[in-house]
Amino acid sequence: MIKSDLLIHSVRVLSQSGIDRDGNKTTTETVINHVRVEYYNAVTQGTAGAQAADTMTLFLDPARAEYQTTTGESAAAVIPAEGDAVVFEGKQYEVKKVTPRSTQKSAVIHHYEVDLT
């Protein structure tokens, strides 16, 4: 488990739940409390000059996370999937990759690392 004093953030996860009759995606929104979000600054040099290539990583420990609906009621556990959206501090990010991490001595999942752009 990740230490609880490091899990100081909350995020909203928008998961695709289906398609309506007009062909639009429908989403289910879940609030996840007790996660960690780390921001990484990066600059890449290309033919158009320097460009920001900033990324974020969401650390999600299923044993410590608290899942809620937007009204504050308990919700089922949600692990973000590629293509889902994550809202952090009012800004929406796309999930690019989800990596389960386990301990060296066991195949039990310790936490998930979710790459956001």
Biotite code that builds the C-alpha atoms (Angstrom):
import biotite.structure as struc

atoms = struc.array([
    struc.Atom([0.000, 0.000, 0.000], chain_id="A", res_id=1, res_name="MET", atom_name="CA", element="C"),
    struc.Atom([1.025, 3.568, -0.639], chain_id="A", res_id=2, res_name="ILE", atom_name="CA", element="C"),
    struc.Atom([1.352, 5.638, 2.542], chain_id="A", res_id=3, res_name="LYS", atom_name="CA", element="C"),
    struc.Atom([-1.908, 7.462, 3.234], chain_id="A", res_id=4, res_name="SER", atom_name="CA", element="C"),
    struc.Atom([-0.183, 10.799, 3.872], chain_id="A", res_id=5, res_name="ASP", atom_name="CA", element="C"),
    struc.Atom([0.946, 10.788, 0.198], chain_id="A", res_id=6, res_name="LEU", atom_name="CA", element="C"),
    struc.Atom([-2.586, 10.263, -1.134], chain_id="A", res_id=7, res_name="LEU", atom_name="CA", element="C"),
    struc.Atom([-3.760, 13.863, -0.840], chain_id="A", res_id=8, res_name="ILE", atom_name="CA", element="C"),
    struc.Atom([-5.664, 14.410, -4.087], chain_id="A", res_id=9, res_name="HIS", atom_name="CA", element="C"),
    struc.Atom([-9.106, 13.710, -5.506], chain_id="A", res_id=10, res_name="SER", atom_name="CA", element="C"),
    struc.Atom([-10.028, 13.178, -9.159], chain_id="A", res_id=11, res_name="VAL", atom_name="CA", element="C"),
    struc.Atom([-13.163, 12.597, -11.208], chain_id="A", res_id=12, res_name="ARG", atom_name="CA", element="C"),
    struc.Atom([-13.113, 9.742, -13.713], chain_id="A", res_id=13, res_name="VAL", atom_name="CA", element="C"),
    struc.Atom([-15.386, 9.894, -16.764], chain_id="A", res_id=14, res_name="LEU", atom_name="CA", element="C"),
    struc.Atom([-15.759, 6.343, -18.072], chain_id="A", res_id=15, res_name="SER", atom_name="CA", element="C"),
    struc.Atom([-17.568, 5.574, -21.301], chain_id="A", res_id=16, res_name="GLN", atom_name="CA", element="C"),
    struc.Atom([-20.685, 3.631, -20.387], chain_id="A", res_id=17, res_name="SER", atom_name="CA", element="C"),
    struc.Atom([-22.289, 3.302, -23.799], chain_id="A", res_id=18, res_name="GLY", atom_name="CA", element="C"),
    struc.Atom([-23.658, 5.096, -26.830], chain_id="A", res_id=19, res_name="ILE", atom_name="CA", element="C"),
    struc.Atom([-27.020, 6.840, -26.932], chain_id="A", res_id=20, res_name="ASP", atom_name="CA", element="C"),
    struc.Atom([-29.532, 6.575, -29.794], chain_id="A", res_id=21, res_name="ARG", atom_name="CA", element="C"),
    struc.Atom([-27.919, 9.535, -31.566], chain_id="A", res_id=22, res_name="ASP", atom_name="CA", element="C"),
    struc.Atom([-24.495, 7.868, -31.573], chain_id="A", res_id=23, res_name="GLY", atom_name="CA", element="C"),
    struc.Atom([-23.037, 10.066, -28.823], chain_id="A", res_id=24, res_name="ASN", atom_name="CA", element="C"),
    struc.Atom([-20.872, 8.568, -26.082], chain_id="A", res_id=25, res_name="LYS", atom_name="CA", element="C"),
    struc.Atom([-22.468, 8.393, -22.649], chain_id="A", res_id=26, res_name="THR", atom_name="CA", element="C"),
    struc.Atom([-20.274, 8.515, -19.565], chain_id="A", res_id=27, res_name="THR", atom_name="CA", element="C"),
    struc.Atom([-20.406, 7.503, -15.935], chain_id="A", res_id=28, res_name="THR", atom_name="CA", element="C"),
    struc.Atom([-18.717, 9.887, -13.514], chain_id="A", res_id=29, res_name="GLU", atom_name="CA", element="C"),
    struc.Atom([-16.992, 8.619, -10.364], chain_id="A", res_id=30, res_name="THR", atom_name="CA", element="C"),
    struc.Atom([-15.059, 10.644, -7.780], chain_id="A", res_id=31, res_name="VAL", atom_name="CA", element="C"),
    struc.Atom([-11.953, 8.932, -6.415], chain_id="A", res_id=32, res_name="ILE", atom_name="CA", element="C"),
    struc.Atom([-10.522, 10.333, -3.178], chain_id="A", res_id=33, res_name="ASN", atom_name="CA", element="C"),
    struc.Atom([-7.123, 9.511, -1.654], chain_id="A", res_id=34, res_name="HIS", atom_name="CA", element="C"),
    struc.Atom([-5.021, 9.327, -4.827], chain_id="A", res_id=35, res_name="VAL", atom_name="CA", element="C"),
    struc.Atom([-1.795, 11.056, -5.833], chain_id="A", res_id=36, res_name="ARG", atom_name="CA", element="C"),
    struc.Atom([-1.201, 13.097, -8.970], chain_id="A", res_id=37, res_name="VAL", atom_name="CA", element="C"),
    struc.Atom([2.340, 14.043, -10.011], chain_id="A", res_id=38, res_name="GLU", atom_name="CA", element="C"),
    struc.Atom([3.135, 16.494, -12.787], chain_id="A", res_id=39, res_name="TYR", atom_name="CA", element="C"),
    struc.Atom([6.201, 16.146, -14.995], chain_id="A", res_id=40, res_name="TYR", atom_name="CA", element="C"),
    struc.Atom([7.487, 19.058, -17.077], chain_id="A", res_id=41, res_name="ASN", atom_name="CA", element="C"),
    struc.Atom([9.220, 18.192, -20.312], chain_id="A", res_id=42, res_name="ALA", atom_name="CA", element="C"),
    struc.Atom([10.272, 20.071, -23.421], chain_id="A", res_id=43, res_name="VAL", atom_name="CA", element="C"),
    struc.Atom([10.871, 18.392, -26.761], chain_id="A", res_id=44, res_name="THR", atom_name="CA", element="C"),
    struc.Atom([12.794, 19.927, -29.610], chain_id="A", res_id=45, res_name="GLN", atom_name="CA", element="C"),
    struc.Atom([11.265, 19.420, -33.030], chain_id="A", res_id=46, res_name="GLY", atom_name="CA", element="C"),
    struc.Atom([11.255, 20.995, -36.460], chain_id="A", res_id=47, res_name="THR", atom_name="CA", element="C"),
    struc.Atom([8.774, 23.601, -35.210], chain_id="A", res_id=48, res_name="ALA", atom_name="CA", element="C"),
    struc.Atom([11.005, 24.486, -32.253], chain_id="A", res_id=49, res_name="GLY", atom_name="CA", element="C"),
    struc.Atom([10.632, 23.701, -28.586], chain_id="A", res_id=50, res_name="ALA", atom_name="CA", element="C"),
    struc.Atom([7.280, 22.274, -27.532], chain_id="A", res_id=51, res_name="GLN", atom_name="CA", element="C"),
    struc.Atom([5.916, 21.417, -24.121], chain_id="A", res_id=52, res_name="ALA", atom_name="CA", element="C"),
    struc.Atom([5.390, 17.684, -23.610], chain_id="A", res_id=53, res_name="ALA", atom_name="CA", element="C"),
    struc.Atom([4.083, 17.800, -20.054], chain_id="A", res_id=54, res_name="ASP", atom_name="CA", element="C"),
    struc.Atom([2.563, 14.643, -18.590], chain_id="A", res_id=55, res_name="THR", atom_name="CA", element="C"),
    struc.Atom([0.894, 13.628, -15.364], chain_id="A", res_id=56, res_name="MET", atom_name="CA", element="C"),
    struc.Atom([0.790, 10.340, -13.502], chain_id="A", res_id=57, res_name="THR", atom_name="CA", element="C"),
    struc.Atom([-2.124, 9.320, -11.308], chain_id="A", res_id=58, res_name="LEU", atom_name="CA", element="C"),
    struc.Atom([-1.181, 6.859, -8.549], chain_id="A", res_id=59, res_name="PHE", atom_name="CA", element="C"),
    struc.Atom([-4.184, 4.808, -7.475], chain_id="A", res_id=60, res_name="LEU", atom_name="CA", element="C"),
    struc.Atom([-3.979, 2.380, -4.548], chain_id="A", res_id=61, res_name="ASP", atom_name="CA", element="C"),
    struc.Atom([-7.241, 0.370, -4.617], chain_id="A", res_id=62, res_name="PRO", atom_name="CA", element="C"),
    struc.Atom([-6.857, -0.526, -0.929], chain_id="A", res_id=63, res_name="ALA", atom_name="CA", element="C"),
    struc.Atom([-6.825, 3.129, 0.158], chain_id="A", res_id=64, res_name="ARG", atom_name="CA", element="C"),
    struc.Atom([-8.946, 4.829, -2.510], chain_id="A", res_id=65, res_name="ALA", atom_name="CA", element="C"),
    struc.Atom([-12.477, 5.940, -1.700], chain_id="A", res_id=66, res_name="GLU", atom_name="CA", element="C"),
    struc.Atom([-15.005, 5.868, -4.554], chain_id="A", res_id=67, res_name="TYR", atom_name="CA", element="C"),
    struc.Atom([-18.066, 8.139, -4.605], chain_id="A", res_id=68, res_name="GLN", atom_name="CA", element="C"),
    struc.Atom([-20.752, 9.390, -6.926], chain_id="A", res_id=69, res_name="THR", atom_name="CA", element="C"),
    struc.Atom([-20.823, 13.126, -7.643], chain_id="A", res_id=70, res_name="THR", atom_name="CA", element="C"),
    struc.Atom([-23.480, 13.448, -4.921], chain_id="A", res_id=71, res_name="THR", atom_name="CA", element="C"),
    struc.Atom([-21.173, 11.916, -2.287], chain_id="A", res_id=72, res_name="GLY", atom_name="CA", element="C"),
    struc.Atom([-22.708, 8.433, -2.084], chain_id="A", res_id=73, res_name="GLU", atom_name="CA", element="C"),
    struc.Atom([-20.502, 5.325, -2.087], chain_id="A", res_id=74, res_name="SER", atom_name="CA", element="C"),
    struc.Atom([-19.761, 3.923, -5.542], chain_id="A", res_id=75, res_name="ALA", atom_name="CA", element="C"),
    struc.Atom([-18.236, 0.788, -6.987], chain_id="A", res_id=76, res_name="ALA", atom_name="CA", element="C"),
    struc.Atom([-14.463, 0.744, -7.485], chain_id="A", res_id=77, res_name="ALA", atom_name="CA", element="C"),
    struc.Atom([-13.335, 2.123, -10.834], chain_id="A", res_id=78, res_name="VAL", atom_name="CA", element="C"),
    struc.Atom([-9.900, 1.681, -12.399], chain_id="A", res_id=79, res_name="ILE", atom_name="CA", element="C"),
    struc.Atom([-9.483, 4.192, -15.243], chain_id="A", res_id=80, res_name="PRO", atom_name="CA", element="C"),
    struc.Atom([-9.046, 2.634, -18.683], chain_id="A", res_id=81, res_name="ALA", atom_name="CA", element="C"),
    struc.Atom([-7.276, 3.919, -21.785], chain_id="A", res_id=82, res_name="GLU", atom_name="CA", element="C"),
    struc.Atom([-9.458, 6.532, -23.460], chain_id="A", res_id=83, res_name="GLY", atom_name="CA", element="C"),
    struc.Atom([-11.278, 7.539, -20.260], chain_id="A", res_id=84, res_name="ASP", atom_name="CA", element="C"),
    struc.Atom([-11.090, 11.122, -19.047], chain_id="A", res_id=85, res_name="ALA", atom_name="CA", element="C"),
    struc.Atom([-9.762, 12.238, -15.656], chain_id="A", res_id=86, res_name="VAL", atom_name="CA", element="C"),
    struc.Atom([-10.599, 15.670, -14.237], chain_id="A", res_id=87, res_name="VAL", atom_name="CA", element="C"),
    struc.Atom([-8.036, 17.099, -11.820], chain_id="A", res_id=88, res_name="PHE", atom_name="CA", element="C"),
    struc.Atom([-8.158, 20.650, -10.456], chain_id="A", res_id=89, res_name="GLU", atom_name="CA", element="C"),
    struc.Atom([-10.827, 21.571, -12.997], chain_id="A", res_id=90, res_name="GLY", atom_name="CA", element="C"),
    struc.Atom([-8.899, 20.442, -16.068], chain_id="A", res_id=91, res_name="LYS", atom_name="CA", element="C"),
    struc.Atom([-9.713, 17.350, -18.111], chain_id="A", res_id=92, res_name="GLN", atom_name="CA", element="C"),
    struc.Atom([-6.973, 14.909, -19.137], chain_id="A", res_id=93, res_name="TYR", atom_name="CA", element="C"),
    struc.Atom([-7.052, 11.771, -21.268], chain_id="A", res_id=94, res_name="GLU", atom_name="CA", element="C"),
    struc.Atom([-5.886, 8.399, -19.974], chain_id="A", res_id=95, res_name="VAL", atom_name="CA", element="C"),
    struc.Atom([-3.084, 7.184, -22.251], chain_id="A", res_id=96, res_name="LYS", atom_name="CA", element="C"),
    struc.Atom([-1.847, 4.122, -20.376], chain_id="A", res_id=97, res_name="LYS", atom_name="CA", element="C"),
    struc.Atom([-2.690, 2.163, -17.228], chain_id="A", res_id=98, res_name="VAL", atom_name="CA", element="C"),
    struc.Atom([0.074, 0.105, -15.622], chain_id="A", res_id=99, res_name="THR", atom_name="CA", element="C"),
    struc.Atom([-0.663, -2.252, -12.722], chain_id="A", res_id=100, res_name="PRO", atom_name="CA", element="C"),
    struc.Atom([2.268, -2.505, -10.306], chain_id="A", res_id=101, res_name="ARG", atom_name="CA", element="C"),
    struc.Atom([2.854, -5.450, -8.009], chain_id="A", res_id=102, res_name="SER", atom_name="CA", element="C"),
    struc.Atom([5.385, -6.182, -5.312], chain_id="A", res_id=103, res_name="THR", atom_name="CA", element="C"),
    struc.Atom([8.505, -8.160, -6.181], chain_id="A", res_id=104, res_name="GLN", atom_name="CA", element="C"),
    struc.Atom([7.529, -11.073, -3.959], chain_id="A", res_id=105, res_name="LYS", atom_name="CA", element="C"),
    struc.Atom([3.915, -11.361, -5.008], chain_id="A", res_id=106, res_name="SER", atom_name="CA", element="C"),
    struc.Atom([1.723, -11.086, -8.078], chain_id="A", res_id=107, res_name="ALA", atom_name="CA", element="C"),
    struc.Atom([-0.865, -9.139, -6.073], chain_id="A", res_id=108, res_name="VAL", atom_name="CA", element="C"),
    struc.Atom([-1.416, -5.656, -7.504], chain_id="A", res_id=109, res_name="ILE", atom_name="CA", element="C"),
    struc.Atom([0.026, -3.010, -5.193], chain_id="A", res_id=110, res_name="HIS", atom_name="CA", element="C"),
    struc.Atom([-1.185, 0.066, -7.096], chain_id="A", res_id=111, res_name="HIS", atom_name="CA", element="C"),
    struc.Atom([-1.943, 1.416, -10.563], chain_id="A", res_id=112, res_name="TYR", atom_name="CA", element="C"),
    struc.Atom([-0.004, 4.116, -12.410], chain_id="A", res_id=113, res_name="GLU", atom_name="CA", element="C"),
    struc.Atom([-2.196, 5.992, -14.876], chain_id="A", res_id=114, res_name="VAL", atom_name="CA", element="C"),
    struc.Atom([-0.472, 8.170, -17.510], chain_id="A", res_id=115, res_name="ASP", atom_name="CA", element="C"),
    struc.Atom([-2.454, 11.302, -18.375], chain_id="A", res_id=116, res_name="LEU", atom_name="CA", element="C"),
    struc.Atom([-2.019, 13.861, -21.151], chain_id="A", res_id=117, res_name="THR", atom_name="CA", element="C"),
])
